[in-house]
């Protein structure tokens, strides 16, 4: 990943995690908690693709595993968001532009369901059956509902910000400067352009010598 992608992704994930832990988790809503970190991963994955989505998802999940008040094994949510980020990146539009909101909303629904089921499945493998006591159907319904309500305020803005960061004017300036350096190097070095200039000079000297010879011959005939 490029430096601007890493910097933007890290900043957005940290901000989302802080807001989720300090604000959304304290709302005490019934069922699941609105997953702002998940929506951040989805928004960036829809712009950066499956590889970037997997990397961002793993990093965001690992931070979520280590941030208090996490009470589960480290790496559990990192695995979940890594898979979700990879799959969401596969839905990236080829042109980079979304024609409607139907696609992102469908991705949010599938991601909310998939992340909840995958998290509960990994927990069952390691002996954590908290989802069973709370009620998996209610968790699925509330996770989809909360994420769908929050997604229109998060995902489009993140995608627009990520696209704007991709069109870095400094990168274009650097590319233009490199192109200018390359062209100046071609002109100053011993290339075909210089050889062509030398050939043109030789041709001009040969034409001048021919004119001088013709003038001499005419002068001799007049005498």
C-alpha positions as CSV (number, residue, x, y, z in Angstrom):
1,X,0.0,0.0,0.0
2,X,1.1,3.5,-0.7
3,X,2.0,5.9,2.1
4,X,-1.0,8.2,1.6
5,X,-3.3,5.1,1.7
6,X,-1.7,3.9,4.9
7,X,-1.8,7.3,6.6
8,X,-5.4,7.9,5.7
9,X,-6.6,4.4,6.6
10,X,-4.8,4.4,10.0
11,X,-6.2,7.8,10.9
12,X,-9.8,6.9,9.9
13,X,-9.7,3.5,11.7
14,X,-8.4,5.1,14.9
15,X,-11.0,7.8,14.8
16,X,-13.8,5.2,14.1
17,X,-12.5,3.0,17.0
18,X,-12.4,5.9,19.5
19,X,-16.0,7.0,18.5
20,X,-17.3,3.4,18.7
21,X,-15.7,2.8,22.2
22,X,-16.4,6.1,23.7
23,X,-19.8,7.0,22.2
24,X,-21.6,4.2,20.4
25,X,-20.8,1.5,23.0
26,X,-22.2,3.7,25.7
27,X,-25.6,4.2,24.1
28,X,-26.8,0.8,25.6
29,X,-28.9,0.0,22.6
30,X,-30.7,-3.4,22.6
31,X,-28.9,-6.1,20.9
32,X,-25.7,-5.4,18.9
33,X,-23.6,-2.2,18.9
34,X,-23.4,-0.1,15.7
35,X,-20.1,-1.1,14.2
36,X,-18.4,2.0,12.9
37,X,-15.1,0.2,12.5
38,X,-16.7,-2.3,10.1
39,X,-18.3,0.5,8.1
40,X,-14.9,2.2,7.8
41,X,-13.3,-1.0,6.5
42,X,-16.1,-1.4,4.0
43,X,-15.8,2.2,2.7
44,X,-12.1,1.9,2.2
45,X,-12.3,-1.6,0.7
46,X,-14.7,-0.4,-1.9
47,X,-12.1,2.1,-3.1
48,X,-8.8,0.2,-2.5
49,X,-9.9,-3.3,-3.6
50,X,-9.6,-6.7,-2.0
51,X,-5.9,-6.6,-1.0
52,X,-6.2,-3.2,0.6
53,X,-9.4,-4.2,2.2
54,X,-7.9,-7.3,3.7
55,X,-4.9,-5.4,5.1
56,X,-7.1,-2.6,6.5
57,X,-9.5,-5.1,8.0
58,X,-6.8,-7.0,9.7
59,X,-5.3,-3.8,11.2
60,X,-8.6,-2.4,12.3
61,X,-9.7,-5.8,13.8
62,X,-6.4,-6.1,15.7
63,X,-6.8,-2.6,17.2
64,X,-10.4,-3.5,18.2
65,X,-9.1,-6.7,19.8
66,X,-6.6,-4.8,21.9
67,X,-8.7,-1.7,22.7
68,X,-10.5,-1.7,26.1
69,X,-13.0,-3.0,27.1
70,X,-12.3,-6.0,24.8
71,X,-13.0,-9.2,26.6
72,X,-12.1,-11.7,23.9
73,X,-8.9,-13.3,22.6
74,X,-6.7,-11.0,20.5
75,X,-6.8,-11.8,16.8
76,X,-10.5,-12.9,16.8
77,X,-12.0,-9.7,15.3
78,X,-8.8,-9.2,13.2
79,X,-9.6,-12.5,11.4
80,X,-13.3,-11.5,10.9
81,X,-12.5,-8.0,9.5
82,X,-9.7,-9.3,7.3
83,X,-12.1,-11.7,5.6
84,X,-14.9,-9.1,5.4
85,X,-12.5,-6.5,4.0
86,X,-11.2,-8.9,1.4
87,X,-14.7,-9.9,0.2
88,X,-15.9,-6.3,0.2
89,X,-13.0,-5.3,-1.9
90,X,-14.1,-7.8,-4.5
91,X,-17.2,-5.7,-5.0
92,X,-15.1,-2.6,-5.9
93,X,-16.6,-1.1,-9.2
94,X,-14.3,-1.4,-12.2
95,X,-14.6,2.3,-13.0
96,X,-14.1,3.4,-9.4
97,X,-17.5,5.2,-9.4
98,X,-20.7,3.8,-7.9
99,X,-23.8,4.4,-10.0
100,X,-26.3,3.9,-7.1
101,X,-26.5,3.3,-3.4
102,X,-27.9,-0.2,-3.9
103,X,-24.5,-1.8,-4.2
104,X,-22.9,-0.4,-1.0
105,X,-26.1,-1.0,1.0
106,X,-26.1,-4.6,-0.1
107,X,-22.5,-4.9,0.9
108,X,-23.3,-3.4,4.3
109,X,-26.1,-5.9,4.9
110,X,-23.9,-8.9,3.9
111,X,-21.0,-7.6,5.9
112,X,-23.1,-7.1,9.0
113,X,-24.5,-10.6,8.8
114,X,-21.2,-12.2,7.8
115,X,-19.2,-10.5,10.5
116,X,-21.7,-11.4,13.3
117,X,-21.9,-15.0,12.2
118,X,-18.2,-15.3,11.7
119,X,-17.4,-13.7,15.0
120,X,-19.9,-16.1,16.7
121,X,-18.5,-19.1,14.9
122,X,-14.9,-18.3,15.8
123,X,-16.1,-17.8,19.4
124,X,-17.7,-21.2,19.4
125,X,-14.5,-22.7,18.3
126,X,-12.5,-21.2,21.2
127,X,-15.3,-21.9,23.8
128,X,-16.9,-18.4,23.9
129,X,-20.7,-18.9,23.7
130,X,-21.7,-15.4,24.7
131,X,-23.7,-14.9,21.5
132,X,-25.8,-18.0,22.3
133,X,-26.9,-16.4,25.7
134,X,-27.7,-13.1,24.1
135,X,-29.6,-14.6,21.2
136,X,-28.0,-14.9,17.7
137,X,-31.2,-13.9,15.8
138,X,-31.6,-10.7,17.7
139,X,-27.9,-9.9,17.3
140,X,-28.2,-10.4,13.5
141,X,-31.3,-8.2,13.2
142,X,-30.0,-5.4,15.3
143,X,-26.5,-5.5,13.7
144,X,-28.0,-5.1,10.2
145,X,-30.5,-2.4,11.3
146,X,-27.9,-0.2,13.1
147,X,-25.3,-0.5,10.4
148,X,-27.8,0.3,7.7
149,X,-29.0,3.4,9.6
150,X,-25.4,4.5,10.1
151,X,-24.0,3.6,6.7
152,X,-25.4,6.5,4.6
153,X,-23.6,9.0,6.9
154,X,-20.3,7.1,6.9
155,X,-19.6,5.0,3.8
156,X,-20.1,7.6,1.0
157,X,-18.0,10.2,2.8
158,X,-15.2,7.7,3.4
159,X,-15.2,6.6,-0.2
160,X,-15.1,10.2,-1.4
161,X,-12.2,11.0,0.9
162,X,-10.3,7.9,-0.2
163,X,-10.8,8.8,-3.9
164,X,-9.6,12.3,-3.2
165,X,-6.5,11.0,-1.5
166,X,-5.8,8.8,-4.5
167,X,-5.7,11.8,-6.8
168,X,-2.6,13.3,-5.1
169,X,-1.4,16.4,-6.9
170,X,2.1,16.0,-5.4
171,X,2.3,12.6,-7.1
172,X,1.4,14.2,-10.5
173,X,4.0,16.9,-10.0
174,X,6.6,14.4,-9.2
175,X,5.7,12.4,-12.3
176,X,5.9,15.5,-14.4
177,X,9.3,16.4,-12.9
178,X,10.6,12.9,-13.6
179,X,9.4,13.1,-17.2
180,X,11.2,16.4,-17.6
181,X,14.4,15.0,-16.1
182,X,14.2,12.0,-18.5
183,X,13.6,14.2,-21.5
184,X,16.4,16.5,-20.6
185,X,18.7,13.5,-20.0
186,X,17.9,12.3,-23.5
187,X,18.7,15.7,-25.0
188,X,22.0,16.1,-23.1
189,X,23.3,12.6,-23.5
190,X,24.8,11.0,-26.6
191,X,21.5,9.7,-28.1
192,X,20.0,9.5,-31.5
193,X,18.7,13.1,-31.2
194,X,22.2,14.4,-30.8
195,X,23.5,12.2,-33.6
196,X,20.7,13.6,-35.8
197,X,21.8,17.1,-35.0
198,X,25.4,16.2,-35.9
199,X,24.3,14.7,-39.2
200,X,22.3,17.8,-40.0
201,X,25.4,20.0,-39.4
202,X,27.5,17.8,-41.7
203,X,24.9,18.0,-44.5
204,X,24.9,21.8,-44.2
205,X,28.7,22.0,-44.4
206,X,28.7,19.7,-47.5
207,X,26.1,21.9,-49.2
208,X,28.2,25.0,-48.5
209,X,31.3,23.4,-49.9
210,X,29.4,22.4,-53.1
211,X,28.3,26.0,-53.6
212,X,31.8,27.2,-53.2
213,X,33.2,24.7,-55.7
214,X,30.5,25.7,-58.2
215,X,31.5,29.4,-57.8
216,X,35.2,28.5,-58.4
217,X,34.4,26.5,-61.5
218,X,32.3,29.4,-63.0
219,X,35.2,31.9,-62.3
220,X,37.7,29.6,-64.1
221,X,35.4,29.4,-67.2
222,X,35.0,33.2,-67.4
223,X,38.8,33.6,-67.4
